[in-house]
């Protein structure tokens, strides 16, 4: 399977690895989320945290 956004995938993956190396283990998820946002923005990405991709209407939830 060929990746559509191959370079972006590798950039995001390397940002995640950089955060793991820098911070290590033991923090709450929000700390890693904030650090990843900063790292991705430094790499030129536009980042929105906790942004819903889609929302279900009331009729879809039944």
C-alpha positions as CSV (number, residue, x, y, z in Angstrom):
1,X,0.0,0.0,0.0
2,X,1.4,3.4,-1.0
3,X,1.1,6.3,1.4
4,X,-0.6,9.3,0.0
5,X,1.2,11.8,2.3
6,X,4.4,10.0,2.7
7,X,6.6,12.9,3.8
8,X,4.0,14.3,6.2
9,X,3.6,10.8,7.7
10,X,7.4,10.6,8.4
11,X,7.5,14.2,9.7
12,X,4.7,13.4,12.2
13,X,6.2,10.1,13.2
14,X,9.6,11.7,13.8
15,X,8.0,14.5,15.9
16,X,6.3,11.8,18.1
17,X,9.6,10.1,18.5
18,X,11.4,13.4,19.4
19,X,8.7,14.1,22.1
20,X,9.1,10.6,23.6
21,X,12.9,11.0,23.7
22,X,12.7,14.5,25.1
23,X,10.0,13.9,27.8
24,X,10.4,10.3,28.5
25,X,7.6,8.5,30.4
26,X,5.4,9.4,33.3
27,X,3.5,12.5,32.3
28,X,-0.3,12.8,31.7
29,X,-1.5,12.6,28.2
30,X,-2.2,16.3,28.0
31,X,1.5,17.1,28.5
32,X,2.4,14.9,25.5
33,X,-0.4,16.4,23.5
34,X,0.8,20.0,24.1
35,X,4.4,19.1,23.4
36,X,3.4,17.4,20.2
37,X,1.4,20.5,19.1
38,X,4.4,22.7,19.7
39,X,6.8,20.3,17.9
40,X,4.5,20.0,14.9
41,X,4.0,23.7,14.6
42,X,7.8,24.1,14.7
43,X,7.9,21.8,11.8
44,X,5.4,23.9,9.8
45,X,2.1,22.0,10.5
46,X,-1.1,23.8,11.4
47,X,-2.4,22.1,14.5
48,X,-5.8,22.1,16.2
49,X,-6.1,20.1,19.4
50,X,-9.1,17.9,20.2
51,X,-10.8,19.0,17.0
52,X,-13.8,16.8,16.0
53,X,-13.4,15.3,12.6
54,X,-17.2,14.8,12.3
55,X,-20.2,15.0,14.5
56,X,-23.2,12.7,14.6
57,X,-26.7,14.2,14.5
58,X,-29.2,13.1,17.0
59,X,-30.9,10.8,14.4
60,X,-27.5,9.1,13.7
61,X,-27.0,8.2,17.3
62,X,-30.0,5.9,17.6
